[in-house]
Amino acid sequence: MRARGLQTSLGFVVVLAACAAGAAIKPCRLAAAEICSSVIESGWALAETQKDAEQRAILWWSSRAAALGKGYESWDRAQRKKLLCEPRQPAGGIQCKAFAAPCLPEGLIPPPKAGDKAIGL
């Protein structure tokens, strides 16, 4: 059993090294890996109807998630999604806030951040 785990780990390292070598050319994909960030939230989105307020909150959330990097902006792919809506008193209308953990498409590796050191071979 231990040898198989070591082979899997070595295979993963080889794939990561290959991805690092070609990362400037195209995004690297790994099989069955999903990377999610911690939960982020939108601000309060105001509208006359709850449906419109929810859509605006999700759009706001998406723009904040996109700041993490290309691929994180999808509400559909996000985990732990929550919409909080309440009536806006006394002005009327509805206000909503979106919460979720943004996730990259399956297998996509996040881009390196400024200050990250490259792995040398």
C-alpha positions as CSV (number, residue, x, y, z in Angstrom):
1,M,0.0,0.0,0.0
2,R,2.7,2.5,0.9
3,A,4.5,2.0,-2.5
4,R,1.3,2.8,-4.3
5,G,0.9,6.1,-2.3
6,L,4.5,7.0,-3.1
7,Q,3.9,6.4,-6.8
8,T,0.8,8.6,-6.8
9,S,2.7,11.3,-4.9
10,L,5.6,11.1,-7.4
11,G,3.2,11.2,-10.3
12,F,1.6,14.3,-8.9
13,V,5.0,16.0,-8.5
14,V,5.9,15.1,-12.1
15,V,2.7,16.6,-13.3
16,L,3.2,19.7,-11.2
17,A,6.7,20.1,-12.6
18,A,5.4,19.8,-16.1
19,C,2.7,22.3,-15.4
20,A,5.2,24.7,-14.0
21,A,7.4,24.4,-17.1
22,G,4.5,25.1,-19.4
23,A,2.4,27.4,-17.3
24,A,3.3,30.5,-19.3
25,I,1.9,28.9,-22.4
26,K,-1.5,27.7,-21.2
27,P,-3.3,26.9,-18.0
28,C,-2.4,23.5,-16.5
29,R,-5.0,20.9,-15.7
30,L,-4.8,18.1,-13.2
31,A,-7.3,15.2,-13.0
32,A,-9.9,15.5,-10.3
33,A,-8.5,18.4,-8.3
34,E,-10.6,21.4,-7.3
35,I,-9.2,24.4,-5.5
36,C,-11.5,26.7,-3.5
37,S,-10.7,29.9,-1.6
38,S,-12.2,30.9,1.7
39,V,-15.7,32.4,1.8
40,I,-16.0,36.0,0.5
41,E,-19.1,38.2,0.5
42,S,-20.6,40.9,-1.6
43,G,-21.8,44.2,-0.2
44,W,-25.5,44.9,0.2
45,A,-27.2,45.0,-3.2
46,L,-30.5,47.0,-3.3
47,A,-33.4,46.5,-5.6
48,E,-37.2,46.7,-5.8
49,T,-37.6,42.9,-6.0
50,Q,-35.8,40.1,-4.2
51,K,-34.9,38.4,-7.5
52,D,-33.2,41.6,-8.7
53,A,-31.4,42.1,-5.4
54,E,-30.2,38.5,-5.4
55,Q,-28.9,38.9,-9.0
56,R,-27.1,42.1,-8.1
57,A,-25.5,40.6,-5.0
58,I,-24.3,37.6,-7.0
59,L,-22.8,40.0,-9.6
60,W,-21.1,41.9,-6.9
61,W,-19.8,38.7,-5.3
62,S,-18.5,37.6,-8.7
63,S,-16.5,40.8,-9.2
64,R,-14.9,40.3,-5.8
65,A,-14.2,36.6,-6.5
66,A,-12.6,37.6,-9.8
67,A,-10.0,39.6,-7.9
68,L,-8.5,36.3,-6.7
69,G,-7.7,35.4,-10.3
70,K,-9.2,34.2,-13.6
71,G,-11.6,31.3,-13.0
72,Y,-12.8,32.1,-9.5
73,E,-15.7,34.3,-10.6
74,S,-18.3,31.6,-11.2
75,W,-21.2,31.6,-8.8
76,D,-22.3,28.2,-10.2
77,R,-18.9,26.6,-9.3
78,A,-18.7,28.2,-5.8
79,Q,-19.2,26.2,-2.6
80,R,-21.1,27.0,0.6
81,K,-23.3,29.5,-1.2
82,K,-25.7,31.7,0.9
83,L,-27.9,34.6,0.0
84,L,-29.1,36.8,2.9
85,C,-32.0,39.1,2.0
86,E,-34.1,41.5,4.1
87,P,-36.6,44.2,3.5
88,R,-35.1,47.7,3.5
89,Q,-36.9,49.9,6.0
90,P,-38.1,52.6,5.9
91,A,-37.0,53.3,2.2
92,G,-38.6,50.1,0.9
93,G,-37.3,47.5,-1.5
94,I,-35.0,44.6,-0.7
95,Q,-31.3,44.3,0.1
96,C,-29.3,41.1,-0.4
97,K,-25.8,40.0,0.3
98,A,-24.1,36.9,-1.3
99,F,-21.6,34.7,0.5
100,A,-19.6,31.8,-1.0
101,A,-16.2,30.2,-1.3
102,P,-15.1,30.7,-4.9
103,C,-13.6,27.7,-6.7
104,L,-11.5,27.2,-9.8
105,P,-12.7,24.9,-12.6
106,E,-11.8,21.3,-11.8
107,G,-8.1,20.7,-12.2
108,L,-7.0,24.3,-12.9
109,I,-4.0,25.4,-10.8
110,P,-4.2,29.0,-9.5
111,P,-1.6,31.4,-11.0
112,P,1.4,32.2,-8.8
113,K,1.1,35.2,-6.6
114,A,3.6,38.0,-6.5
115,G,6.5,37.0,-4.3
116,D,5.9,33.2,-4.7
117,K,9.1,31.3,-5.4
118,A,9.2,29.0,-8.4
119,I,10.0,25.3,-7.8
120,G,13.2,24.4,-9.6
121,L,14.1,21.1,-11.0
